Amino acid sequence: MKKNLTVDQKLAALSLKYFDGYIWLPKAGDYYTTCRNDLELYKIEKEDENNFYTIYCNIENCELTPWKKELFLKEFGIYRIFVPNFILNN
């Protein structure tokens, strides 16, 4: 599944986190980006007790990448930006 962010969607997601103060509790099915200067989009495809399994949405046939939940939520979590469906569908 190939899916890309637009500039407006990236700005809306950044605003949701940094201006509105939205607190994201990641779960399977959620999309996210980073606060880097790019339009990369990722999705949490599935999760288990210890890991989130993510895909990179900007290319076809991406393999699942496991992330320890503790690392995903804390160390790198501050750089992840939730992109809810209401933003993706605009």
URVEN-V518968 format. One record per residue. N is the residue number from 1. PSI is psi in whole degrees, -180 to 180 (none if undefined). Layout:
# URVEN-V518968
n=N psi=PSI
n=N psi=PSI
This chain:
# URVEN-V518968
n=1 psi=118
n=2 psi=130
n=3 psi=134
n=4 psi=152
n=5 psi=150
n=6 psi=167
n=7 psi=-43
n=8 psi=-38
n=9 psi=-41
n=10 psi=-45
n=11 psi=-40
n=12 psi=-41
n=13 psi=-43
n=14 psi=-42
n=15 psi=-41
n=16 psi=-42
n=17 psi=-53
n=18 psi=-28
n=19 psi=-47
n=20 psi=-16
n=21 psi=26
n=22 psi=132
n=23 psi=120
n=24 psi=130
n=25 psi=93
n=26 psi=144
n=27 psi=164
n=28 psi=137
n=29 psi=-16
n=30 psi=144
n=31 psi=151
n=32 psi=163
n=33 psi=-170
n=34 psi=174
n=35 psi=10
n=36 psi=165
n=37 psi=72
n=38 psi=178
n=39 psi=32
n=40 psi=143
n=41 psi=139
n=42 psi=159
n=43 psi=139
n=44 psi=105
n=45 psi=-41
n=46 psi=170
n=47 psi=158
n=48 psi=-168
n=49 psi=-36
n=50 psi=-22
n=51 psi=153
n=52 psi=144
n=53 psi=115
n=54 psi=159
n=55 psi=155
n=56 psi=119
n=57 psi=-11
n=58 psi=-2
n=59 psi=160
n=60 psi=152
n=61 psi=50
n=62 psi=140
n=63 psi=152
n=64 psi=138
n=65 psi=120
n=66 psi=140
n=67 psi=128
n=68 psi=133
n=69 psi=-42
n=70 psi=-44
n=71 psi=-44
n=72 psi=-42
n=73 psi=-29
n=74 psi=-72
n=75 psi=-49
n=76 psi=-14
n=77 psi=-33
n=78 psi=-17
n=79 psi=-5
n=80 psi=140
n=81 psi=117
n=82 psi=136
n=83 psi=93
n=84 psi=162
n=85 psi=-35
n=86 psi=-24
n=87 psi=-45
n=88 psi=-31
n=89 psi=0
n=90 psi=none
